[in-house]
Amino acid sequence: MRVKKEKKAPTTKLTPESEEQRNLYALYGAAMHTAQVLEHGIVNAMFMMNDRHHFTKRDVNAIRSTRPAKTIGTLVRLLKAEVPCPDNLEDLLSVALAEHSFLAFRFFGERNDQMSSAEGRAKIVAQLLDDIALFRSADTLLEDTVKPIRERFGVTDERIDNMMNEMERALADPDFD
């Protein structure tokens, strides 16, 4: 009986240039993820600002399908009616949304020429780090503004932590579907 020899996957040593590019793509992914966390925060805030305690599928789809720029304006107006809002909330959310759109639709097309040099890649990395900071800053400001409202509905930090722990336990369970 012949035993098949397992083939090893070829290994390729990364050049400094390809390693920089790999890291840049990973950072791009981190920036997009951070932007999407902010977008989910905006959607969640819109749900908090709705007077009803029950949402239909139509309600959810309506909020998700609204143009994001319109959603931000509506959200800020609703928030201002309920709690003191930082003056820069709407501007910060609008800038973050515009930067997210740029990343999603034009980033690589407009940065293609910079990808070919170490200096260009360094500029792109700096921009992506700035974008991540922008998205986190906007998300933090939004969360701090919405927190008193969500707490009125009983959604405390402790309750959120408990729900997250419960989800982590469920996901770690091998029988979880």
C-alpha positions in Angstrom: 0.0 0.0 0.0 1.3 3.4 -1.0 1.0 6.3 1.3 0.4 9.6 -0.3 2.9 12.2 0.7 1.2 15.4 1.7 2.2 18.4 -0.4 3.3 21.4 1.5 1.8 24.7 0.5 4.4 26.9 -1.2 5.7 29.6 1.1 6.5 33.0 -0.3 8.7 35.4 1.6 7.1 38.8 1.5 9.2 41.6 0.2 9.2 44.8 2.3 6.9 46.4 -0.4 4.4 43.5 -0.4 4.4 43.4 3.4 3.6 47.2 3.5 0.8 46.6 1.0 -0.6 43.7 3.0 -0.6 45.9 6.2 -2.2 48.8 4.3 -5.0 46.5 3.1 -5.5 45.2 6.7 -5.6 48.8 7.9 -8.2 49.7 5.2 -10.3 46.8 6.5 -10.0 48.1 10.0 -11.1 51.6 8.9 -14.1 50.2 7.0 -15.1 48.1 10.1 -14.8 51.1 12.3 -17.0 53.1 9.9 -19.6 50.4 9.9 -19.7 50.3 13.7 -20.5 54.0 13.6 -23.2 53.4 11.0 -24.8 50.7 13.2 -24.6 53.2 16.1 -26.5 55.7 14.0 -29.2 53.1 13.1 -29.4 52.0 16.7 -29.8 55.6 17.9 -32.6 56.1 15.4 -34.4 53.2 16.9 -33.9 54.6 20.4 -35.4 57.9 19.3 -38.6 56.3 18.0 -41.4 56.6 20.5 -42.7 53.1 19.9 -41.3 50.1 21.9 -42.1 47.6 19.1 -40.7 47.8 15.6 -42.1 46.1 12.5 -40.0 44.8 9.7 -41.2 47.8 7.7 -39.9 50.2 10.4 -36.5 48.5 10.3 -36.3 48.6 6.5 -37.4 52.2 6.4 -34.6 53.3 8.7 -32.0 51.2 7.0 -33.0 52.4 3.5 -33.0 56.1 4.3 -30.2 58.1 2.8 -27.5 58.2 5.5 -27.1 62.0 5.3 -30.8 62.4 5.8 -30.7 60.0 8.7 -28.0 62.0 10.4 -30.0 65.2 10.1 -33.1 63.6 11.4 -31.3 61.8 14.2 -29.6 65.0 15.4 -33.0 66.9 15.4 -34.6 64.1 17.4 -31.7 64.0 19.8 -31.8 67.7 20.4 -35.5 67.5 21.4 -34.6 64.9 24.1 -31.1 65.7 25.4 -28.5 68.4 25.3 -26.4 67.7 22.2 -22.8 68.8 21.5 -22.7 71.5 18.9 -20.4 69.5 16.7 -22.4 66.2 16.7 -24.1 66.8 13.3 -20.9 68.1 11.6 -18.7 65.2 13.0 -21.2 62.6 11.9 -21.5 64.2 8.4 -17.8 64.4 8.0 -17.4 60.7 9.1 -20.2 59.6 6.7 -18.5 61.5 3.8 -15.2 59.9 4.6 -16.8 56.4 4.8 -18.3 57.0 1.3 -14.9 58.0 0.0 -13.3 54.9 1.4 -16.0 52.6 0.1 -16.3 54.1 -3.4 -13.2 56.1 -4.4 -10.3 55.4 -2.1 -8.3 52.9 -4.1 -9.0 54.5 -7.5 -7.8 57.9 -6.2 -4.8 56.4 -4.3 -3.6 54.0 -6.9 -0.6 56.1 -7.9 0.5 56.3 -4.2 0.5 52.5 -3.8 3.7 52.2 -5.9 6.0 54.0 -3.5 6.9 53.6 0.2 6.3 57.3 0.7 2.9 57.1 -0.9 1.9 54.0 1.1 3.0 55.9 4.3 0.6 58.7 3.4 -2.2 56.3 2.8 -1.5 54.6 6.2 -1.5 58.0 7.9 -4.9 58.8 6.3 -6.4 55.5 7.3 -5.2 56.0 10.9 -6.8 59.4 10.9 -10.0 58.0 9.5 -10.2 55.3 12.2 -9.7 58.1 14.8 -12.5 60.1 13.1 -14.9 57.2 13.1 -14.2 56.3 16.7 -14.5 59.9 17.8 -17.9 60.3 16.1 -19.1 57.0 17.5 -18.0 57.9 21.0 -19.7 61.3 20.8 -22.9 59.7 19.5 -22.9 57.0 22.2 -22.3 59.6 24.9 -25.2 61.7 23.6 -27.6 58.7 23.3 -26.7 57.0 26.6 -29.2 59.0 28.8 -32.0 58.1 26.4 -31.2 54.4 26.1 -30.9 54.2 29.9 -34.4 55.6 30.2 -35.5 52.5 28.3 -33.5 50.3 30.7 -30.6 49.7 28.3 -27.8 50.3 30.8 -24.1 49.6 30.4 -24.5 46.6 32.7 -27.3 45.2 30.7 -25.3 45.6 27.5 -22.3 43.8 29.1 -24.6 41.0 30.3 -26.1 40.6 26.8 -22.6 40.5 25.2 -21.4 37.9 27.7 -24.5 35.8 27.0 -23.8 36.0 23.2 -20.2 35.0 23.7 -21.2 32.0 25.8 -23.7 31.0 23.2 -21.2 31.3 20.4 -18.7 29.3 22.3 -21.2 26.5 22.7 -20.5 23.8 20.1 -24.2 23.0 20.0 -25.2 26.6 19.2 -27.0 27.0 15.9 
